[in-house]
Amino acid sequence: MPARLGAVGMMPPQKFPTAFSPARLGPLELRNRIIKTATYEGMCPGGVPSAALVEFHRRLAAGGVAMTTVAYCSVSPSGRTFGEQMHMHPGIVPDLRRLTEAVHREGAAASIQLSHCGYFSRNRATGGRRPLGPSFRVNEYGLMSGLPFAGAMTEADIAQVIADFGRAAALAVEAGFDAVEIHLGHGYLLSQFLSPAVNRRRDRFGGSLENRLRLPLAVLASVRDALGPASALLVKTNLRDGFRGGLELDDAVEVVRRLEAAGVDAVVMSGGFVSKTPLFLLRGGKPLAQMIAVEKSALHRLSLRLFGGRFMRSYPFEEMFFLPEARAVRRAVRLPLVLLGGIVSRANLETAVAEGFEFVALGRALIADPDLVRRMERGELERTRCNACNQCIGEMDAGGVRCVLDGPRQAGPAE
């Protein structure tokens, strides 16, 4: 039956969004709902963004993503897990501007992930000073680098981190980024403060969830002030840390409620702890042999051979593996949510949107198929060729992240 005529005429037919529909992210209008999530590229030799990094993100933008995310930019030199990582400072702004301009020419938005490693560091470039986290602890990652212990941050250290995040965000805007993603997950510094297993402080930054949230919320306020109204603010946070005593779903839901109250534009839901459950956020193959093969340090190669099998527990791959926990967050908040984890097909994209998630984030699928979005939108492809072997992890340290299904590496290290 035709729609009835009313006082304002015939009602138009209702249009339901798809993953390929335009969507608003804070002040941004994105061309679709598919985001390339931050996956460490390994393309910043000497800590400087390379031409290879620019081309990597340009190709993703040309392939149809709405927004591509540059991974792990530390907010300070001491926030790097190792010396080759990028940290935000005025000297790299021109290089980053070349990247954002290349992405914009392809019609996509550009985001950068800002983070600090906390205690999870083997970075000797800090003059031998031991890394700092919420509490004194053994630093498993730095054992073979002469950094076996991490100290507890003072309130002055915490204030410096808050300022560093704000300064880094301001430089990101100067470099032309449309959005900034603050990393509250995966066992880096802000995640360490959130995790009750790691944060053993007895002051106003430890104990209750309210106290454990104090630093992350102060960082977000600093970043929001630095960004201004024209930039989007995203947060990546854990649904679960993936180990006993870590952050669990009930607290994770409350964290997202507090992020919503703080005015963030979207939350990317992930999980896992790099120092304890590194493959919890990926699932699938255990690329230990590849990681040993590309490790430059003889001591670290020995450590991986001796302890890697125990440290790197594998998890079976399942499509949309974070969806059950993400549904609990969706019921609790109204702000835009980004579903991540095991999204490998057009059917997965449709399910995510139908379940009420405003955006979908892909990682390995886009490493395997940078033009996946365009090809799916045109009906040329139903699913990625990615088989979750996770060997792309080893490729990060062999000249830059790539899919091994492309065959042997042809070029040398990223320059």
C-alpha positions in Angstrom: 0.0 0.0 0.0 1.4 3.5 -0.8 2.4 5.7 2.0 -0.4 8.0 3.2 -0.2 11.7 2.3 0.1 13.9 5.4 0.3 17.6 6.1 3.9 17.7 4.7 3.3 15.3 1.8 4.2 11.7 1.2 6.8 10.3 3.6 9.9 9.1 1.8 10.8 5.4 2.1 13.1 4.8 5.1 16.7 4.2 4.3 18.8 1.9 6.5 22.5 2.5 6.7 25.0 0.1 5.4 28.8 -0.1 6.0 29.2 1.9 2.8 26.9 4.7 3.9 28.4 8.1 4.8 28.5 8.7 8.6 29.4 11.5 11.0 32.3 11.1 13.4 32.2 14.1 15.7 32.9 17.1 13.4 33.9 14.9 10.5 31.7 13.6 7.6 33.2 10.2 6.5 32.4 8.7 3.2 31.6 5.3 4.7 31.8 3.5 8.0 35.0 1.5 7.5 38.2 2.5 9.4 41.7 1.1 9.0 42.6 0.5 12.6 46.1 1.2 13.9 48.5 -1.7 13.2 52.2 -1.0 13.8 53.8 -0.4 10.4 57.5 -0.6 11.1 58.1 2.1 8.6 59.8 4.8 10.6 63.6 4.2 10.4 65.3 6.3 13.0 61.9 7.3 14.3 61.2 9.3 11.1 58.1 8.7 9.0 59.2 7.3 5.7 58.0 7.5 2.1 56.9 3.9 2.5 54.6 4.9 5.4 53.1 7.6 3.3 52.5 5.2 0.4 51.1 2.5 2.8 48.3 4.9 4.0 47.8 6.5 0.6 47.1 3.1 -0.8 44.6 2.3 1.9 42.8 5.6 1.3 42.7 4.9 -2.5 41.3 1.5 -1.6 38.2 3.0 -0.1 38.5 3.3 3.6 36.8 6.3 5.2 39.7 6.9 7.6 43.2 5.4 8.0 45.0 5.4 11.3 48.8 5.8 11.7 49.9 3.5 14.5 51.7 4.1 17.7 53.1 7.5 17.8 54.6 8.0 21.2 53.9 11.3 22.9 57.5 11.5 24.2 60.9 9.9 23.6 60.5 7.9 26.9 57.1 6.6 25.7 58.6 4.4 23.0 58.8 0.6 23.5 62.0 0.6 21.4 64.2 3.2 19.8 63.0 3.0 16.2 59.5 4.0 17.1 58.1 7.4 16.1 57.5 10.0 18.8 55.8 13.3 18.2 58.0 16.3 17.9 58.1 19.4 15.5 60.8 17.8 13.4 58.5 15.1 11.9 55.5 17.4 11.3 56.5 18.0 7.6 56.8 14.3 7.0 53.5 13.6 8.6 51.9 16.5 6.6 53.0 14.7 3.4 51.1 11.6 4.7 47.9 13.4 5.5 47.9 15.3 2.2 48.3 12.1 0.3 45.4 10.5 2.2 43.2 13.6 1.7 43.9 13.5 -2.1 42.4 10.0 -2.1 39.2 11.3 -0.4 39.8 9.7 3.1 40.4 11.2 6.5 43.6 10.6 8.5 43.9 9.7 12.2 47.0 9.2 14.3 47.2 7.0 17.4 49.0 8.7 20.3 50.3 6.5 23.1 52.9 6.0 25.8 54.4 2.5 26.6 54.7 2.9 30.4 56.7 0.1 31.8 56.6 -2.1 28.7 59.9 -0.9 27.2 63.3 -2.1 26.0 64.2 1.4 24.9 67.8 2.1 25.8 67.7 5.5 24.1 66.6 7.2 27.4 70.1 7.2 28.8 69.6 4.0 30.8 66.8 5.4 32.9 64.4 2.6 33.8 60.9 2.8 32.3 58.1 4.0 34.5 54.5 2.8 35.0 51.9 2.9 37.7 53.8 0.7 40.1 57.2 -0.8 40.6 57.4 -4.2 38.8 59.5 -6.6 36.8 59.7 -5.4 33.2 59.7 -8.7 31.3 60.1 -7.0 27.9 63.3 -5.2 29.0 65.0 -8.2 30.8 67.4 -8.8 27.9 68.0 -5.1 27.3 69.3 -4.2 30.7 66.0 -2.8 31.9 64.7 -5.5 34.1 62.7 -3.3 36.5 60.2 -0.5 36.1 59.7 2.2 38.6 56.5 3.8 39.9 55.6 7.2 38.4 55.5 10.2 40.8 52.8 12.8 40.5 55.2 15.0 38.7 55.8 12.2 36.1 52.0 11.9 35.7 51.6 15.6 35.2 54.3 15.5 32.5 52.6 12.7 30.7 49.3 14.6 30.7 51.1 17.6 29.2 52.9 15.5 26.6 49.6 14.1 25.3 48.2 17.6 24.9 51.4 18.8 23.1 51.4 15.8 20.8 47.8 16.3 19.9 48.4 20.0 19.0 51.3 18.9 16.7 49.0 16.2 15.1 46.6 19.0 14.1 49.5 21.0 12.7 50.4 18.0 10.6 46.9 17.9 9.1 45.4 14.9 10.9 41.6 15.0 11.1 41.4 12.8 14.2 43.5 11.6 17.1 43.1 8.2 18.7 44.2 7.9 22.3 45.5 4.4 23.2 43.9 3.2 26.5 44.3 -0.5 25.6 46.7 -3.3 25.0 48.8 -2.9 28.1 50.4 0.4 27.4 50.6 3.2 30.0 47.0 4.3 30.3 45.9 0.7 30.1 48.4 -0.2 32.8 46.7 2.4 35.1 43.3 0.9 34.3 44.3 -2.7 35.0 43.9 -3.7 38.6 46.5 -6.4 38.2 49.2 -3.9 37.2 48.1 -0.7 39.0 49.0 -1.3 42.7 49.1 2.3 43.7 47.6 3.4 47.0 47.2 7.1 46.2 44.5 8.9 44.2 45.6 7.1 41.0 45.1 3.6 42.2 42.7 1.3 43.9 39.1 2.0 42.8 38.1 2.2 39.2 37.4 5.9 39.8 41.0 6.4 40.8 42.4 4.2 38.0 40.5 6.3 35.5 41.9 9.6 36.9 45.0 9.7 34.6 43.2 8.6 31.4 40.5 11.2 31.9 43.0 13.9 32.6 44.8 12.9 29.4 41.6 13.1 27.4 40.8 16.6 28.8 44.3 17.8 27.8 44.0 16.3 24.3 40.5 17.7 23.7 41.7 21.2 24.7 44.6 20.9 22.2 42.5 19.5 19.3 39.8 22.2 19.2 36.4 21.8 17.7 37.4 20.7 14.1 39.1 17.5 15.0 37.6 14.2 16.1 38.8 12.4 19.3 38.7 8.6 19.4 39.8 6.2 22.2 40.9 2.6 21.9 40.2 0.7 25.0 40.0 -2.9 26.2 37.0 -5.0 26.6 39.1 -7.5 28.6 42.8 -7.7 29.3 42.7 -11.4 28.8 44.4 -12.6 32.0 43.3 -13.3 35.5 43.1 -10.2 37.7 43.1 -7.8 34.7 40.4 -5.5 33.5 37.2 -7.4 32.9 34.0 -6.6 31.0 32.0 -5.0 33.8 34.7 -2.5 34.5 35.3 -2.0 30.7 31.6 -1.1 30.3 32.0 1.5 33.1 35.1 2.9 31.4 33.2 3.5 28.2 30.4 5.2 30.1 33.0 7.6 31.6 34.5 8.1 28.2 31.0 9.0 26.9 30.6 11.5 29.7 34.0 13.0 28.9 32.8 13.8 25.4 34.9 11.6 23.2 33.6 11.2 19.6 33.9 7.4 19.4 35.4 4.4 21.2 37.3 1.6 19.5 36.8 -1.7 21.4 39.7 -4.1 21.6 41.4 -6.3 24.1 44.6 -8.0 25.2 47.8 -7.0 27.0 51.1 -6.9 25.1 53.2 -8.0 28.0 50.9 -10.9 28.9 48.4 -11.8 26.2 49.7 -10.3 23.0 47.6 -12.5 20.6 44.4 -12.0 22.5 43.7 -9.0 20.3 44.4 -10.9 17.1 43.6 -14.6 17.3 44.9 -17.2 14.8 48.4 -18.3 14.1 51.4 -17.9 16.4 54.2 -16.3 14.4 57.0 -17.1 16.8 59.4 -18.5 14.2 59.0 -15.4 12.1 59.6 -13.1 15.0 62.8 -15.0 16.0 64.0 -14.8 12.4 63.8 -11.0 12.2 64.9 -10.2 15.7 68.1 -8.1 15.5 69.3 -8.7 19.1 70.9 -12.0 19.8 69.8 -11.9 23.4 66.2 -11.3 22.4 66.3 -14.1 19.9 67.5 -16.4 22.7 64.7 -15.1 25.0 62.1 -15.8 22.3 63.4 -19.3 21.8 63.5 -20.1 25.5 60.3 -18.3 26.7 58.3 -17.3 23.6 56.2 -20.4 23.5 55.1 -19.8 27.1 54.6 -16.1 26.7 52.8 -16.1 23.4 49.7 -18.1 24.0 47.6 -18.6 20.8 43.8 -18.2 20.6 41.6 -19.8 17.9 40.4 -17.4 15.3 36.7 -16.8 15.1 34.9 -14.2 12.9 33.8 -11.2 14.9 35.5 -12.5 18.0 34.9 -9.3 20.1 31.2 -9.1 19.2 29.7 -10.7 22.3 31.5 -8.4 24.7 30.9 -5.4 22.4 27.2 -6.0 22.6 27.3 -5.3 26.4 29.0 -1.9 25.7 26.4 -1.1 23.0 23.6 -1.7 25.5 25.2 0.7 28.0 26.0 3.8 26.0 24.8 5.9 23.1 28.0 7.3 21.7 29.4 5.9 18.4 31.2 2.6 18.8 33.8 1.0 16.5 33.6 -2.7 16.3 37.0 -4.5 15.8 38.2 -8.0 15.7 37.9 -10.8 13.1 35.8 -8.8 10.5 36.7 -10.5 7.3 33.7 -10.4 5.0 31.0 -8.3 3.6 28.5 -10.3 5.7 30.5 -9.4 8.8 30.3 -5.7 7.9 26.5 -5.9 7.4 26.1 -7.8 10.8 28.1 -5.0 12.6 25.9 -2.2 11.3 22.7 -4.2 11.9 23.9 -4.7 15.5 24.0 -1.0 16.0 27.8 -0.3 15.7 28.3 3.0 13.8 31.8 2.1 12.5 33.8 -1.0 11.7 37.6 -1.3 12.0 39.7 -3.6 10.0 43.4 -4.4 10.4 44.9 -7.6 8.9 42.2 -7.8 6.2 43.3 -4.4 4.8 47.0 -5.4 5.1 46.2 -8.4 2.9 43.8 -6.4 0.6 44.3 -2.6 0.7 41.5 -2.2 -1.9 39.1 -4.5 0.0 36.5 -1.7 0.6 36.2 -0.6 -3.0 36.0 -4.2 -4.2 33.3 -5.1 -1.7 31.3 -2.0 -2.4 31.3 -2.9 -6.1 30.3 -6.5 -5.4 33.6 -7.9 -6.7 34.7 -9.5 -3.5 32.8 -11.0 -0.5 35.7 -11.7 1.9 39.4 -11.0 2.4 42.1 -13.5 1.5 43.7 -13.0 5.0 43.9 -16.4 6.7 44.9 -15.0 10.2 48.4 -16.6 10.0 49.7 -13.5 11.8 53.0 -13.6 10.0 52.5 -10.0 9.2 53.7 -9.4 12.8 57.2 -10.6 11.9 57.1 -8.5 8.7 56.8 -5.3 10.8 60.5 -5.8 11.8 61.7 -7.0 8.4 61.2 -3.7 6.5 57.6 -2.9 7.1 54.3 -4.6 7.6 53.0 -6.6 4.6 51.0 -9.7 3.8 53.2 -12.8 3.2 50.6 -14.1 0.7 52.1 -11.5 -1.7 55.2 -13.7 -1.9 58.8 -13.0 -1.0 59.7 -9.4 -0.1 61.1 -7.7 -3.1 62.2 -4.4 -1.7 64.7 -3.6 1.1 63.9 -1.9 4.4 61.6 1.1 4.4 63.5 4.3 3.5 
